[in-house]
Amino acid sequence: MSSYVRGLKCRECSREYPKAPLHVCEFCFGPLEVAYDYEGAGRTLTRDAVSRRPPSMWRFRELLPLDGEPTVGERVGGTPLVRAHRLEKQLHLRELWIKNDAVSFPTLSFKDRVVSVALSKAREFGMSTVACASTGNLANAVAANAAAAGLHAFVFIPHDLEQSKVLGTTVFGARVVGIRGTYDDVNRLCSEIAGKYGWGFVNVNLRPYYAEGSKSFAFELAEQLGWRLPQHVVVPMASGSLLTKIGKAFRELGALGLVDPAPVKLHGAQAAGCAPIVEAVNKGADLIKPVRRPETIAKSLAIGNPADGYYAIRAIRESGGHAAAVSDDEIVAAMRLLAQTEGIFAETAGGVTLAAALRLLEEEKLPRTESIVVSVTGNGLKTTDPLASRLDPPTLIGPSLKEFDALASKEA
């Protein structure tokens, strides 16, 4: 495999850096991102080449930031794009799709994509200990992929994380450390630990490489649509990185001639209890006002001071998109709606995304006559608590046909 990674580049001042575990520009303190040799990548990344490769995220490897073959998460990606016919009909839409990373291998969230890139890069850098700050899904993905790769893992989480996600991390043998504080407190501590110990923190010193894995979500989406771009994509926002990388991926596909360049409006979704990016978008502000104490059932999105918030705001505006924040009740209702129309059990973040899409449809900011993709990034089995008190319990009867007949007559 040839590498088309030129190095790192500051997103603010464009100063270039070599390939190294760096994430902040030494001159202007702007964030770094990966720079590619697109001319070289375009010579081997063709539609025909992609079609002959295994159905994983690595079929787009020329636009992912490794120097060699992936050594972690070789089977990650390749999740289904589902035409939501029943929901489409109920909402009076022309074309609605669900990109479903709720079934991503191995931990049922899109975080497996970014982690497989980050841990493969950690191995290229000779790192044997990896770590992360997480609101849940990232913790699961780092622990599982590190176990499969034989890497030692530390996972730092807020102390009040859902127990299902804590269990889904500790089972893989990672050292899990709960922090008495918010995610932003956890993240600050991890930056200090990364500086002192030199471990491979996927969302700190490996962040430029880690974030590139999100592009594979959009690469697959375009291929699954028959090498065309949708007109609208609704994306959940925590740090804001996924939304920005979806936009970058579409631009890269157009530049390499894999799709006809076309405008795609990016729409951001957050929970009302932690919506700093949405608030800035809707107020026309450029700066994020941090949320000190997030209060929402969508804990996987509860980042009060999002690292890529500024860039997500810019991506939404430049695309002509919009943003919406939704209540916990709207989140649960959307989770139930998606499950009962399309058989997809999304976690609370997926409920946020669909609920935001419904809000934007009501506000006529999403046209019902254009193609819409709703991004589902995690599995509902990870966040069952919000539904527990909102669903009817099973109907109980004795082992008697007579009792069932009585029940059936009421259903008729």
C-alpha positions as CSV (number, residue, x, y, z in Angstrom):
1,M,0.0,0.0,0.0
2,S,1.3,3.5,-0.9
3,S,0.7,6.3,1.6
4,Y,-0.6,9.6,0.3
5,V,-0.3,11.4,3.7
6,R,1.9,14.4,3.3
7,G,1.8,15.3,7.0
8,L,-0.2,17.6,9.3
9,K,-1.4,21.1,8.6
10,C,-2.8,23.8,10.9
11,R,-6.4,24.6,10.2
12,E,-5.8,28.2,11.0
13,C,-2.4,29.4,9.8
14,S,-1.7,26.5,7.4
15,R,1.7,25.8,8.9
16,E,2.8,22.3,8.0
17,Y,4.1,19.6,10.4
18,P,5.6,16.1,9.9
19,K,3.6,13.0,10.7
20,A,3.8,12.8,14.5
21,P,1.5,12.5,17.5
22,L,0.7,16.2,17.5
23,H,-2.6,18.0,17.6
24,V,-2.0,21.7,18.2
25,C,0.0,24.2,16.1
26,E,3.0,25.5,18.1
27,F,2.6,29.0,16.5
28,C,-1.1,29.9,16.6
29,F,-2.4,27.0,18.8
30,G,-4.9,26.1,16.0
31,P,-5.9,22.4,15.6
32,L,-3.9,20.3,13.2
33,E,-5.4,18.1,10.5
34,V,-4.1,15.5,8.0
35,A,-2.9,16.8,4.6
36,Y,-3.0,14.4,1.6
37,D,-1.4,14.1,-1.9
38,Y,-4.8,14.1,-3.7
39,E,-3.2,13.8,-7.1
40,G,-1.4,10.6,-6.1
41,A,-4.5,9.2,-4.3
42,G,-6.6,9.8,-7.4
43,R,-4.5,7.5,-9.5
44,T,-5.4,4.4,-7.5
45,L,-8.7,5.3,-5.8
46,T,-11.2,4.7,-8.5
47,R,-14.8,3.4,-8.5
48,D,-13.6,0.1,-10.0
49,A,-10.8,-0.3,-7.4
50,V,-13.2,0.4,-4.5
51,S,-15.7,-2.2,-5.8
52,R,-13.1,-4.9,-5.8
53,R,-12.0,-4.4,-2.2
54,P,-13.5,-6.0,1.0
55,P,-16.7,-4.3,2.3
56,S,-15.1,-2.3,5.1
57,M,-14.1,1.4,5.7
58,W,-10.6,0.5,4.4
59,R,-11.8,0.3,0.8
60,F,-11.2,4.1,0.8
61,R,-7.7,3.7,2.4
62,E,-6.0,6.3,0.1
63,L,-8.0,9.0,2.0
64,L,-7.3,7.6,5.4
65,P,-4.1,8.6,7.3
66,L,-2.0,5.5,7.5
67,D,1.4,4.8,6.1
68,G,0.8,1.1,5.8
69,E,-2.0,-1.4,5.9
70,P,-4.4,-1.1,8.9
71,T,-3.4,-3.3,11.8
72,V,-6.4,-2.6,14.0
73,G,-10.1,-2.9,13.0
74,E,-9.6,-4.4,9.5
75,R,-13.3,-5.3,9.4
76,V,-14.8,-2.0,10.7
77,G,-17.3,-0.2,8.6
78,G,-19.5,-1.3,5.6
79,T,-22.7,-0.6,7.6
80,P,-26.0,-0.5,5.8
81,L,-27.7,2.5,4.2
82,V,-31.5,1.8,4.6
83,R,-34.2,3.3,2.5
84,A,-36.8,4.3,5.2
85,H,-39.9,3.5,3.1
86,R,-42.4,3.4,6.0
87,L,-41.1,6.4,7.7
88,E,-40.8,8.2,4.4
89,K,-44.4,7.6,3.7
90,Q,-45.6,8.6,7.2
91,L,-43.7,11.9,7.0
92,H,-44.7,12.6,3.3
93,L,-41.1,12.6,2.1
94,R,-39.8,11.9,-1.4
95,E,-36.5,10.2,-0.3
96,L,-35.3,9.3,3.2
97,W,-32.3,7.2,4.1
98,I,-30.9,6.0,7.4
99,K,-27.1,5.4,7.5
100,N,-27.1,2.8,10.3
101,D,-23.9,2.6,12.3
102,A,-25.9,1.0,15.1
103,V,-24.6,-2.3,13.7
104,S,-21.0,-1.3,13.3
105,F,-18.4,-4.0,14.2
106,P,-17.4,-4.6,16.9
107,T,-19.0,-2.3,19.5
108,L,-22.1,-1.0,17.6
109,S,-21.2,2.6,17.1
110,F,-19.5,4.8,14.5
111,K,-16.7,5.3,17.1
112,D,-15.2,2.0,15.9
113,R,-14.3,3.8,12.7
114,V,-12.2,6.6,14.3
115,V,-10.7,4.2,16.8
116,S,-9.5,1.7,14.2
117,V,-7.6,4.6,12.5
118,A,-6.2,6.0,15.7
119,L,-5.0,2.7,17.1
120,S,-3.5,1.6,13.8
121,K,-1.6,5.0,13.8
122,A,-0.6,4.4,17.4
123,R,1.1,1.2,16.3
124,E,2.8,3.0,13.5
125,F,4.2,5.4,16.1
126,G,5.4,2.5,18.2
127,M,2.9,3.1,21.1
128,S,1.9,0.2,23.3
129,T,-0.5,2.1,25.6
130,V,-3.6,3.8,24.3
131,A,-6.3,5.9,26.1
132,C,-9.2,8.2,25.6
133,A,-11.7,10.5,27.3
134,S,-15.2,9.3,26.6
135,T,-18.9,9.8,27.1
136,G,-19.4,6.1,26.4
137,N,-19.2,4.8,22.8
138,L,-15.6,5.8,22.4
139,A,-14.8,4.0,25.7
140,N,-16.3,0.8,24.3
141,A,-14.5,1.1,21.0
142,V,-11.1,1.8,22.4
143,A,-11.4,-1.0,24.9
144,A,-12.5,-3.6,22.4
145,N,-10.2,-2.7,19.6
146,A,-7.2,-2.4,22.0
147,A,-8.0,-5.9,23.3
148,A,-8.0,-7.3,19.8
149,A,-4.7,-5.6,19.0
150,G,-3.0,-6.5,22.2
151,L,-2.6,-2.9,23.4
152,H,-2.8,-1.7,27.0
153,A,-5.8,0.7,27.4
154,F,-6.8,3.3,29.9
155,V,-10.3,4.8,29.6
156,F,-11.4,7.9,31.4
157,I,-15.1,8.6,31.8
158,P,-17.5,10.9,33.8
159,H,-18.5,9.1,37.0
160,D,-22.2,9.1,36.2
161,L,-22.0,7.4,32.8
162,E,-24.7,4.8,31.9
163,Q,-23.8,1.5,33.6
164,S,-24.4,-0.4,30.3
165,K,-21.6,1.6,28.7
166,V,-19.3,1.1,31.7
167,L,-19.9,-2.6,31.6
168,G,-19.4,-2.6,27.8
169,T,-15.9,-1.2,28.4
170,T,-14.7,-3.1,31.5
171,V,-15.5,-6.4,29.9
172,F,-12.7,-6.0,27.5
173,G,-10.1,-5.6,30.2
174,A,-9.3,-1.9,29.9
175,R,-8.4,0.1,33.0
176,V,-11.5,2.3,33.5
177,V,-11.1,5.4,35.6
178,G,-14.2,7.4,36.6
179,I,-13.8,11.2,37.2
180,R,-16.0,13.1,39.5
181,G,-16.9,15.8,37.0
182,T,-18.2,16.5,33.5
183,Y,-16.8,15.3,30.2
184,D,-14.9,18.6,29.9
185,D,-13.3,18.0,33.2
186,V,-12.3,14.5,32.0
187,N,-10.9,15.9,28.8
188,R,-8.7,18.5,30.5
189,L,-7.2,15.8,32.8
190,C,-6.5,13.6,29.8
191,S,-4.6,16.4,28.0
192,E,-2.3,16.6,31.1
193,I,-1.8,12.9,31.3
194,A,-1.0,12.7,27.6
195,G,1.6,15.3,28.0
196,K,3.2,13.6,31.0
197,Y,3.0,9.9,30.0
198,G,3.2,10.1,26.2
199,W,0.4,7.5,25.7
200,G,-1.6,7.4,22.5
201,F,-4.8,9.3,23.5
202,V,-7.0,8.8,20.5
203,N,-8.8,12.1,21.0
204,V,-5.9,14.2,22.2
205,N,-2.4,13.7,20.7
206,L,-3.8,11.3,18.0
207,R,-6.8,13.4,17.3
208,P,-5.9,14.6,13.7
209,Y,-5.7,10.9,12.6
210,Y,-8.6,9.7,14.7
211,A,-10.9,12.4,13.3
212,E,-10.2,11.3,9.7
213,G,-11.9,7.9,10.4
214,S,-15.2,9.8,10.4
215,K,-14.9,10.4,6.7
216,S,-15.5,6.8,5.9
217,F,-19.1,7.2,7.1
218,A,-19.6,9.7,4.2
219,F,-17.5,7.7,1.7
220,E,-19.7,4.7,2.2
221,L,-22.9,6.8,2.0
222,A,-21.9,8.2,-1.4
223,E,-21.0,4.8,-2.8
224,Q,-24.2,3.2,-1.5
225,L,-26.3,5.9,-3.2
226,G,-24.7,4.8,-6.5
227,W,-21.9,7.4,-6.4
228,R,-24.0,10.4,-5.9
229,L,-24.4,12.9,-3.0
230,P,-27.6,13.4,-1.0
231,Q,-29.0,16.9,-0.8
232,H,-29.3,16.9,3.0
233,V,-27.5,15.0,5.8
234,V,-28.6,15.4,9.5
235,V,-25.8,14.7,11.9
236,P,-25.6,14.4,15.7
237,M,-23.0,16.7,17.3
238,A,-20.9,16.1,20.4
239,S,-17.5,17.6,19.6
240,G,-18.8,18.6,16.1
241,S,-16.1,16.6,14.4
242,L,-18.3,14.1,12.6
243,L,-20.3,16.8,10.8
244,T,-17.1,18.6,9.6
245,K,-15.5,15.4,8.4
246,I,-18.6,14.4,6.4
247,G,-18.3,17.7,4.6
248,K,-14.6,17.2,4.0
249,A,-15.3,13.6,2.7
250,F,-17.8,14.9,0.1
251,R,-15.4,17.5,-1.1
252,E,-12.6,14.9,-1.5
253,L,-14.8,12.6,-3.4
254,G,-15.7,15.4,-5.8
255,A,-12.1,16.5,-6.2
256,L,-11.0,13.0,-7.1
257,G,-13.9,12.6,-9.6
258,L,-15.6,9.7,-7.8
259,V,-18.8,11.7,-7.6
260,D,-20.2,14.7,-9.5
261,P,-19.6,17.7,-7.2
262,A,-22.9,18.9,-5.8
263,P,-24.0,21.0,-2.8
264,V,-24.9,19.0,0.3
265,K,-26.6,20.8,3.2
266,L,-25.3,19.7,6.6
267,H,-27.7,20.0,9.5
268,G,-26.6,19.6,13.1
269,A,-28.5,18.0,15.9
270,Q,-28.1,18.3,19.7
271,A,-30.1,17.7,22.8
272,A,-31.6,20.8,24.4
273,G,-29.8,20.1,27.7
274,C,-26.4,20.5,26.0
275,A,-26.6,22.4,22.7
276,P,-23.8,24.9,22.5
277,I,-23.2,24.5,18.8
278,V,-26.9,24.7,17.9
279,E,-27.3,27.8,20.1
280,A,-24.4,29.5,18.3
281,V,-25.8,28.6,14.9
282,N,-29.2,29.9,15.6
283,K,-28.0,33.1,17.2
284,G,-25.6,33.8,14.3
285,A,-22.6,33.7,16.7
286,D,-19.1,32.5,15.8
287,L,-18.1,31.7,19.3
288,I,-19.3,28.8,21.5
289,K,-20.8,29.6,24.9
290,P,-19.8,26.4,27.0
291,V,-22.5,24.5,28.8
292,R,-21.2,24.0,32.3
293,R,-23.6,21.3,33.5
294,P,-25.2,19.3,30.7
295,E,-28.6,17.8,31.6
296,T,-29.8,15.4,29.0
297,I,-30.5,11.7,28.5
298,A,-28.3,11.8,25.4
299,K,-25.1,11.5,27.5
300,S,-23.0,10.5,24.4
301,L,-23.5,14.0,23.0
302,A,-23.1,15.8,26.4
303,I,-19.9,17.8,25.6
304,G,-20.3,21.3,27.0
305,N,-17.2,22.8,25.3
306,P,-16.9,21.0,21.9
307,A,-13.5,20.9,20.4
308,D,-14.7,21.3,16.8
309,G,-17.6,23.5,17.6
310,Y,-16.3,26.5,15.7
311,Y,-15.7,24.4,12.6
312,A,-19.0,22.7,12.8
313,I,-20.7,26.1,12.9
314,R,-18.8,27.2,9.9
315,A,-19.5,23.9,8.0
316,I,-23.3,24.2,8.7
317,R,-23.4,27.8,7.5
318,E,-21.2,27.4,4.4
319,S,-23.4,24.4,3.3
320,G,-26.6,26.3,3.8
321,G,-27.7,23.9,6.5
322,H,-29.5,24.5,9.8
323,A,-29.4,23.2,13.4
324,A,-31.9,22.1,16.0
325,A,-31.9,21.2,19.7
326,V,-34.6,18.8,21.0
327,S,-36.0,17.9,24.4
328,D,-35.6,14.5,26.1
329,D,-39.3,13.7,25.4
330,E,-38.7,14.4,21.7
331,I,-35.6,12.1,21.8
332,V,-37.5,9.2,23.2
333,A,-40.5,9.7,20.8
334,A,-38.1,9.7,17.9
335,M,-36.3,6.5,19.1
336,R,-39.7,4.8,19.3
337,L,-40.8,6.1,15.9
338,L,-37.7,4.8,14.2
339,A,-37.9,1.4,15.9
340,Q,-41.6,1.0,15.1
341,T,-41.4,2.1,11.4
342,E,-38.0,0.8,10.3
343,G,-37.0,-1.8,12.9
344,I,-33.9,0.2,13.9
345,F,-33.2,0.6,17.6
346,A,-31.0,3.7,17.8
347,E,-29.4,5.0,21.0
348,T,-30.4,8.4,22.4
349,A,-28.0,10.2,19.9
350,G,-30.0,8.6,17.1
351,G,-33.2,9.9,18.7
352,V,-31.6,13.3,18.8
353,T,-30.8,13.2,15.1
354,L,-34.3,12.0,14.0
355,A,-36.0,14.4,16.4
356,A,-34.0,17.3,15.0
357,A,-34.9,16.2,11.5
358,L,-38.6,16.2,12.4
359,R,-38.2,19.7,13.9
360,L,-36.5,21.0,10.8
361,L,-39.2,19.5,8.6
362,E,-41.9,21.3,10.7
363,E,-39.9,24.5,10.4
364,E,-39.7,24.0,6.6
365,K,-35.9,24.1,6.8
366,L,-35.7,20.5,5.4
367,P,-37.6,20.2,2.1
368,R,-39.8,17.2,1.9
369,T,-39.2,16.9,-1.9
370,E,-35.4,16.4,-1.6
371,S,-33.1,13.5,-0.6
372,I,-32.4,13.4,3.1
373,V,-30.0,11.1,5.1
374,V,-30.4,10.7,8.9
375,S,-27.2,9.6,10.6
376,V,-27.6,6.9,13.3
377,T,-24.3,6.5,15.1
378,G,-25.0,4.1,18.0
379,N,-27.2,1.2,19.1
380,G,-30.2,1.5,21.4
381,L,-29.2,-1.5,23.5
382,K,-26.5,0.7,24.9
383,T,-29.0,3.2,26.4
384,T,-32.1,1.4,27.5
385,D,-32.7,3.4,30.7
386,P,-34.4,6.3,29.1
387,L,-37.0,4.0,27.6
388,A,-37.6,1.8,30.7
389,S,-40.3,4.0,32.2
390,R,-41.8,5.0,28.9
391,L,-42.8,1.6,27.5
392,D,-45.7,-0.6,28.4
393,P,-44.8,-3.7,30.4
394,P,-45.7,-7.1,28.8
395,T,-49.3,-8.3,29.1
396,L,-49.4,-11.2,31.5
397,I,-51.8,-14.2,31.1
398,G,-51.8,-17.8,32.3
399,P,-50.9,-20.7,30.1
400,S,-54.5,-21.0,28.9
401,L,-55.9,-20.7,25.4
402,K,-59.1,-19.3,26.9
403,E,-57.1,-16.4,28.5
404,F,-55.4,-15.7,25.2
405,D,-58.7,-15.7,23.3
406,A,-60.0,-13.1,25.7
407,L,-56.9,-11.0,25.1
408,A,-57.1,-11.5,21.3
409,S,-60.7,-10.4,21.3
410,K,-59.7,-7.1,22.8
411,E,-57.1,-6.6,20.2
412,A,-59.5,-7.2,17.3
